[in-house]
């Protein structure tokens, strides 16, 4: 039993050494490092001041469940929730007001 554990430990050690080649971020698309940096700079400049950038900086961006305690009691978010949201199964059933509410802290 000890010999088997020692052999498995040796195998794990060898695999954890990392025999893979390092690749730059541009390699996946066939770009050189300079081309990748130029493309990344172009995309970042285009995003600055765009509607998406303003929404991210000024709007409400939920980074997690809005009601995490309820889902924790149930045992996690069910798989059907993500499928339903992705497939557009949920629709807004009310008319939203045109004006924005005053700024407030979310607690």
N, CA, C and O atoms as a DFTB+ gen file, in Angstrom:
428 C
 N C O
     1  1       0.834      -1.194       0.000
     2  2       0.000       0.000       0.000
     3  2       0.876       1.254       0.000
     4  3       0.598       2.213      -0.721
     5  1       1.931       1.241       0.809
     6  2       2.824       2.400       0.857
     7  2       3.524       2.605      -0.481
     8  3       3.733       3.736      -0.922
     9  1       3.880       1.502      -1.114
    10  2       4.564       1.597      -2.391
    11  2       3.636       2.212      -3.448
    12  3       4.070       3.025      -4.265
    13  1       2.370       1.820      -3.424
    14  2       1.411       2.370      -4.371
    15  2       1.227       3.868      -4.142
    16  3       1.160       4.638      -5.100
    17  1       1.145       4.279      -2.892
    18  2       0.992       5.706      -2.577
    19  2       2.230       6.467      -3.027
    20  3       2.123       7.571      -3.560
    21  1       3.403       5.882      -2.816
    22  2       4.638       6.532      -3.247
    23  2       4.674       6.673      -4.764
    24  3       5.079       7.717      -5.276
    25  1       4.257       5.637      -5.490
    26  2       4.231       5.697      -6.957
    27  2       3.238       6.743      -7.452
    28  3       3.544       7.507      -8.367
    29  1       2.064       6.778      -6.858
    30  2       1.067       7.776      -7.252
    31  2       1.552       9.188      -6.949
    32  3       1.320      10.111      -7.730
    33  1       2.221       9.352      -5.823
    34  2       2.772      10.661      -5.474
    35  2       3.817      11.090      -6.493
    36  3       3.862      12.256      -6.883
    37  1       4.656      10.157      -6.927
    38  2       5.677      10.461      -7.927
    39  2       5.033      10.858      -9.254
    40  3       5.471      11.811      -9.898
    41  1       4.003      10.135      -9.659
    42  2       3.309      10.456     -10.906
    43  2       2.679      11.848     -10.813
    44  3       2.791      12.637     -11.752
    45  1       2.028      12.155      -9.712
    46  2       1.420      13.474      -9.525
    47  2       2.478      14.568      -9.544
    48  3       2.258      15.637     -10.114
    49  1       3.613      14.309      -8.931
    50  2       4.696      15.279      -8.911
    51  2       5.194      15.556     -10.325
    52  3       5.423      16.708     -10.693
    53  1       5.364      14.492     -11.120
    54  2       5.836      14.674     -12.490
    55  2       4.834      15.450     -13.337
    56  3       5.227      16.313     -14.122
    57  1       3.548      15.156     -13.187
    58  2       2.542      15.870     -13.959
    59  2       2.375      17.313     -13.515
    60  3       1.973      18.159     -14.314
    61  1       2.673      17.608     -12.272
    62  2       2.519      18.980     -11.786
    63  2       3.690      19.863     -12.177
    64  3       3.626      21.079     -11.993
    65  1       4.756      19.287     -12.710
    66  2       5.921      20.087     -13.112
    67  2       5.625      20.966     -14.307
    68  3       6.275      21.997     -14.481
    69  1       4.690      20.601     -15.113
    70  2       4.289      21.451     -16.226
    71  2       5.193      21.311     -17.426
    72  3       6.138      22.084     -17.586
    73  1       4.922      20.343     -18.265
    74  2       5.706      20.135     -19.467
    75  2       5.162      20.924     -20.649
    76  3       5.695      20.820     -21.753
    77  1       4.136      21.693     -20.446
    78  2       3.521      22.407     -21.563
    79  2       4.370      23.606     -21.969
    80  3       5.111      24.167     -21.162
    81  1       4.244      23.984     -23.234
    82  2       4.949      25.158     -23.719
    83  2       4.175      26.392     -23.325
    84  3       2.944      26.387     -23.298
    85  1       4.904      27.455     -23.018
    86  2       4.235      28.714     -22.732
    87  2       3.870      29.371     -24.046
    88  3       4.642      29.349     -25.005
    89  1       2.687      29.956     -24.079
    90  2       2.217      30.629     -25.279
    91  2       1.794      32.028     -24.908
    92  3       1.313      32.268     -23.801
    93  1       1.970      32.940     -25.819
    94  2       1.507      34.297     -25.575
    95  2       0.010      34.351     -25.852
    96  3      -0.557      33.425     -26.432
    97  1      -0.621      35.438     -25.436
    98  2      -2.068      35.572     -25.599
    99  2      -2.457      35.628     -27.070
   100  3      -3.567      35.223     -27.417
   101  1      -1.589      36.111     -27.940
   102  2      -1.923      36.217     -29.348
   103  2      -1.787      34.925     -30.113
   104  3      -2.299      34.824     -31.229
   105  1      -1.115      33.926     -29.557
   106  2      -0.887      32.674     -30.277
   107  2      -2.172      31.964     -30.653
   108  3      -2.232      31.325     -31.703
   109  1      -3.192      32.056     -29.832
   110  2      -4.432      31.321     -30.083
   111  2      -5.083      31.767     -31.392
   112  3      -5.732      30.961     -32.058
   113  1      -4.920      33.027     -31.768
   114  2      -5.528      33.534     -33.003
   115  2      -4.500      33.702     -34.107
   116  3      -4.822      34.224     -35.174
   117  1      -3.265      33.268     -33.872
   118  2      -2.233      33.381     -34.883
   119  2      -1.631      34.769     -34.973
   120  3      -1.053      35.118     -36.002
   121  1      -1.750      35.575     -33.918
   122  2      -1.201      36.924     -33.914
   123  2       0.146      36.935     -33.221
   124  3       0.394      36.148     -32.307
   125  1       1.012      37.830     -33.660
   126  2       2.261      38.014     -32.930
   127  2       1.959      38.833     -31.675
   128  3       0.861      39.369     -31.528
   129  1       2.924      38.924     -30.786
   130  2       2.717      39.679     -29.548
   131  2       2.413      41.141     -29.834
   132  3       1.544      41.736     -29.195
   133  1       3.129      41.724     -30.797
   134  2       2.887      43.132     -31.126
   135  2       1.511      43.336     -31.742
   136  3       0.833      44.317     -31.435
   137  1       1.093      42.415     -32.612
   138  2      -0.243      42.520     -33.213
   139  2      -1.331      42.368     -32.158
   140  3      -2.349      43.058     -32.199
   141  1      -1.106      41.458     -31.214
   142  2      -2.087      41.253     -30.155
   143  2      -2.213      42.510     -29.291
   144  3      -3.320      42.932     -28.959
   145  1      -1.072      43.102     -28.930
   146  2      -1.104      44.327     -28.111
   147  2      -1.808      45.462     -28.845
   148  3      -2.596      46.197     -28.250
   149  1      -1.526      45.603     -30.130
   150  2      -2.166      46.651     -30.920
   151  2      -3.680      46.442     -30.986
   152  3      -4.448      47.393     -30.844
   153  1      -4.105      45.201     -31.201
   154  2      -5.543      44.891     -31.256
   155  2      -6.202      45.133     -29.897
   156  3      -7.308      45.671     -29.832
   157  1      -5.534      44.740     -28.820
   158  2      -6.079      44.957     -27.473
   159  2      -6.211      46.449     -27.192
   160  3      -7.206      46.881     -26.610
   161  1      -5.221      47.240     -27.596
   162  2      -5.272      48.694     -27.395
   163  2      -6.429      49.294     -28.190
   164  3      -7.140      50.167     -27.692
   165  1      -6.616      48.830     -29.416
   166  2      -7.702      49.330     -30.260
   167  2      -9.069      49.029     -29.642
   168  3      -9.943      49.895     -29.618
   169  1      -9.254      47.812     -29.146
   170  2     -10.533      47.428     -28.531
   171  2     -10.778      48.234     -27.264
   172  3     -11.901      48.678     -27.024
   173  1      -9.741      48.430     -26.444
   174  2      -9.895      49.199     -25.205
   175  2     -10.250      50.651     -25.505
   176  3     -11.097      51.230     -24.825
   177  1      -9.614      51.250     -26.514
   178  2      -9.923      52.637     -26.873
   179  2     -11.344      52.771     -27.393
   180  3     -12.021      53.756     -27.099
   181  1     -11.808      51.783     -28.168
   182  2     -13.164      51.826     -28.698
   183  2     -14.203      51.714     -27.578
   184  3     -15.283      52.297     -27.671
   185  1     -13.879      50.972     -26.531
   186  2     -14.823      50.794     -25.429
   187  2     -14.943      52.042     -24.568
   188  3     -16.013      52.311     -24.023
   189  1     -13.873      52.805     -24.433
   190  2     -13.901      54.008     -23.602
   191  2     -14.978      54.967     -24.077
   192  3     -14.964      55.402     -25.228
   193  1     -15.909      55.297     -23.194
   194  2     -16.969      56.247     -23.508
   195  2     -18.137      55.656     -24.278
   196  3     -19.081      56.380     -24.594
   197  1     -18.108      54.361     -24.591
   198  2     -19.216      53.746     -25.328
   199  2     -20.421      53.584     -24.402
   200  3     -20.329      53.803     -23.194
   201  1     -21.532      53.201     -24.984
   202  2     -22.753      52.991     -24.192
   203  2     -22.545      51.868     -23.170
   204  3     -23.011      51.968     -22.035
   205  1     -21.852      50.810     -23.568
   206  2     -21.575      49.719     -22.630
   207  2     -20.698      50.185     -21.478
   208  3     -20.916      49.796     -20.330
   209  1     -19.714      51.012     -21.776
   210  2     -18.824      51.524     -20.731
   211  2     -19.593      52.411     -19.757
   212  3     -19.414      52.303     -18.543
   213  1     -20.441      53.279     -20.280
   214  2     -21.241      54.149     -19.398
   215  2     -22.199      53.330     -18.540
   216  3     -22.372      53.625     -17.358
   217  1     -22.824      52.304     -19.121
   218  2     -23.745      51.460     -18.352
   219  2     -23.004      50.746     -17.236
   220  3     -23.525      50.607     -16.130
   221  1     -21.789      50.291     -17.522
   222  2     -21.001      49.592     -16.502
   223  2     -20.609      50.549     -15.377
   224  3     -20.647      50.172     -14.206
   225  1     -20.235      51.772     -15.718
   226  2     -19.749      52.722     -14.711
   227  2     -20.877      53.420     -13.962
   228  3     -20.734      53.732     -12.780
   229  1     -21.996      53.669     -14.636
   230  2     -23.059      54.460     -14.026
   231  2     -24.310      53.657     -13.700
   232  3     -25.114      54.086     -12.872
   233  1     -24.487      52.520     -14.322
   234  2     -25.707      51.748     -14.149
   235  2     -25.589      50.727     -13.031
   236  3     -24.591      50.674     -12.312
   237  1     -26.615      49.933     -12.906
   238  2     -26.651      48.867     -11.905
   239  2     -26.144      47.593     -12.535
   240  3     -26.700      47.118     -13.526
   241  1     -25.098      47.042     -11.970
   242  2     -24.516      45.799     -12.473
   243  2     -24.539      44.789     -11.336
   244  3     -23.771      44.908     -10.381
   245  1     -25.407      43.807     -11.430
   246  2     -25.495      42.782     -10.391
   247  2     -24.350      41.797     -10.579
   248  3     -24.260      41.134     -11.612
   249  1     -23.477      41.700      -9.587
   250  2     -22.341      40.795      -9.667
   251  2     -22.619      39.475      -8.975
   252  3     -21.733      38.626      -8.879
   253  1     -23.819      39.294      -8.501
   254  2     -24.190      38.047      -7.852
   255  2     -25.699      37.962      -7.763
   256  3     -26.421      38.769      -8.349
   257  1     -26.161      36.975      -7.024
   258  2     -27.601      36.807      -6.849
   259  2     -28.155      37.995      -6.072
   260  3     -27.550      38.450      -5.101
   261  1     -29.294      38.487      -6.501
   262  2     -29.888      39.632      -5.817
   263  2     -30.524      39.228      -4.495
   264  3     -30.733      40.074      -3.626
   265  1     -30.829      37.961      -4.336
   266  2     -31.395      37.466      -3.095
   267  2     -30.615      36.209      -2.685
   268  3     -31.159      35.106      -2.727
   269  1     -29.352      36.368      -2.293
   270  2     -28.517      35.183      -2.053
   271  2     -28.975      34.326      -0.884
   272  3     -28.739      33.117      -0.887
   273  1     -29.619      34.911       0.110
   274  2     -30.024      34.123       1.273
   275  2     -31.118      33.129       0.910
   276  3     -31.127      32.008       1.417
   277  1     -32.039      33.526       0.038
   278  2     -33.114      32.610      -0.358
   279  2     -32.531      31.406      -1.091
   280  3     -32.905      30.267      -0.810
   281  1     -31.609      31.653      -2.039
   282  2     -31.026      30.552      -2.791
   283  2     -30.167      29.672      -1.912
   284  3     -30.073      28.469      -2.152
   285  1     -29.539      30.241      -0.903
   286  2     -28.703      29.437      -0.004
   287  2     -29.580      28.465       0.795
   288  3     -29.164      27.337       1.062
   289  1     -30.779      28.890       1.174
   290  2     -31.672      28.001       1.919
   291  2     -32.169      26.861       1.049
   292  3     -32.357      25.743       1.528
   293  1     -32.381      27.141      -0.221
   294  2     -32.911      26.134      -1.129
   295  2     -31.832      25.126      -1.511
   296  3     -32.148      23.986      -1.848
   297  1     -30.589      25.520      -1.464
   298  2     -29.491      24.618      -1.831
   299  2     -28.790      25.036      -3.108
   300  3     -28.188      24.195      -3.776
   301  1     -28.848      26.294      -3.462
   302  2     -28.180      26.794      -4.660
   303  2     -29.171      27.147      -5.746
   304  3     -30.333      26.744      -5.697
   305  1     -28.710      27.895      -6.716
   306  2     -29.571      28.306      -7.826
   307  2     -29.820      27.094      -8.717
   308  3     -28.868      26.456      -9.165
   309  1     -31.073      26.769      -8.979
   310  2     -31.368      25.612      -9.828
   311  2     -30.859      25.815     -11.253
   312  3     -30.772      26.949     -11.722
   313  1     -30.526      24.739     -11.937
   314  2     -29.988      24.805     -13.298
   315  2     -30.995      25.415     -14.270
   316  3     -30.590      26.060     -15.237
   317  1     -32.288      25.230     -14.040
   318  2     -33.279      25.735     -14.983
   319  2     -33.318      27.257     -15.005
   320  3     -33.788      27.844     -15.980
   321  1     -32.828      27.913     -13.940
   322  2     -32.850      29.380     -13.904
   323  2     -31.966      29.938     -15.016
   324  3     -32.388      30.825     -15.757
   325  1     -30.733      29.420     -15.136
   326  2     -29.836      29.911     -16.174
   327  2     -30.348      29.578     -17.567
   328  3     -30.244      30.400     -18.477
   329  1     -30.901      28.380     -17.743
   330  2     -31.442      28.020     -19.060
   331  2     -32.607      28.927     -19.430
   332  3     -32.710      29.369     -20.574
   333  1     -33.480      29.205     -18.477
   334  2     -34.640      30.054     -18.758
   335  2     -34.217      31.473     -19.100
   336  3     -34.768      32.087     -20.015
   337  1     -33.236      31.997     -18.363
   338  2     -32.763      33.350     -18.633
   339  2     -32.077      33.409     -20.001
   340  3     -32.261      34.372     -20.746
   341  1     -31.300      32.397     -20.326
   342  2     -30.590      32.359     -21.608
   343  2     -31.565      32.257     -22.777
   344  3     -31.347      32.879     -23.817
   345  1     -32.610      31.501     -22.623
   346  2     -33.577      31.292     -23.700
   347  2     -34.624      32.391     -23.782
   348  3     -35.501      32.339     -24.644
   349  1     -34.550      33.377     -22.911
   350  2     -35.490      34.491     -22.954
   351  2     -36.881      34.114     -22.480
   352  3     -37.869      34.680     -22.948
   353  1     -36.972      33.161     -21.554
   354  2     -38.273      32.705     -21.083
   355  2     -38.928      33.723     -20.161
   356  3     -40.145      33.695     -19.977
   357  1     -38.146      34.612     -19.584
   358  2     -38.706      35.590     -18.649
   359  2     -38.874      36.918     -19.368
   360  3     -37.955      37.407     -20.024
   361  1     -40.046      37.483     -19.237
   362  2     -40.342      38.773     -19.844
   363  2     -40.870      39.712     -18.766
   364  3     -41.509      39.278     -17.807
   365  1     -40.596      40.993     -18.933
   366  2     -41.078      41.991     -18.003
   367  2     -42.578      42.162     -18.210
   368  3     -43.022      42.449     -19.322
   369  1     -43.365      41.987     -17.140
   370  2     -44.818      42.029     -17.256
   371  2     -45.389      43.340     -16.731
   372  3     -46.584      43.420     -16.443
   373  1     -44.562      44.360     -16.603
   374  2     -45.033      45.651     -16.087
   375  2     -44.415      46.765     -16.923
   376  3     -43.401      46.563     -17.591
   377  1     -45.018      47.911     -16.881
   378  2     -44.488      49.074     -17.569
   379  2     -43.579      49.829     -16.602
   380  3     -43.999      50.198     -15.505
   381  1     -42.338      50.053     -17.012
   382  2     -41.395      50.765     -16.154
   383  2     -41.555      52.262     -16.347
   384  3     -41.849      52.712     -17.455
   385  1     -41.366      53.044     -15.286
   386  2     -41.471      54.500     -15.428
   387  2     -40.334      55.029     -16.300
   388  3     -39.245      54.455     -16.332
   389  1     -40.595      56.121     -17.001
   390  2     -39.598      56.696     -17.904
   391  2     -38.496      57.413     -17.142
   392  3     -37.341      57.396     -17.567
   393  1     -38.835      58.048     -16.012
   394  2     -37.811      58.785     -15.267
   395  2     -37.100      57.858     -14.263
   396  3     -37.650      56.840     -13.843
   397  1     -35.905      58.224     -13.903
   398  2     -35.106      57.413     -12.986
   399  2     -35.427      57.770     -11.549
   400  3     -35.714      58.930     -11.252
   401  1     -35.386      56.798     -10.654
   402  2     -35.566      57.122      -9.241
   403  2     -34.334      57.865      -8.719
   404  3     -33.273      57.812      -9.341
   405  1     -34.465      58.552      -7.591
   406  2     -33.296      59.240      -7.050
   407  2     -32.219      58.241      -6.625
   408  3     -32.517      57.090      -6.306
   409  1     -30.971      58.693      -6.623
   410  2     -29.858      57.831      -6.224
   411  2     -30.012      57.435      -4.760
   412  3     -30.449      58.231      -3.930
   413  1     -29.644      56.187      -4.458
   414  2     -29.716      55.693      -3.094
   415  2     -28.709      54.564      -2.921
   416  3     -28.297      53.938      -3.897
   417  1     -28.322      54.311      -1.699
   418  2     -27.415      53.208      -1.415
   419  2     -28.207      51.903      -1.353
   420  3     -29.279      51.844      -0.751
   421  1     -27.677      50.880      -1.972
   422  2     -28.309      49.557      -1.892
   423  2     -27.762      48.841      -0.677
   424  3     -26.551      48.810      -0.458
   425  1     -28.652      48.267       0.112
   426  2     -28.222      47.570       1.329
   427  2     -28.788      46.173       1.321
   428  3     -28.552      45.405       2.254
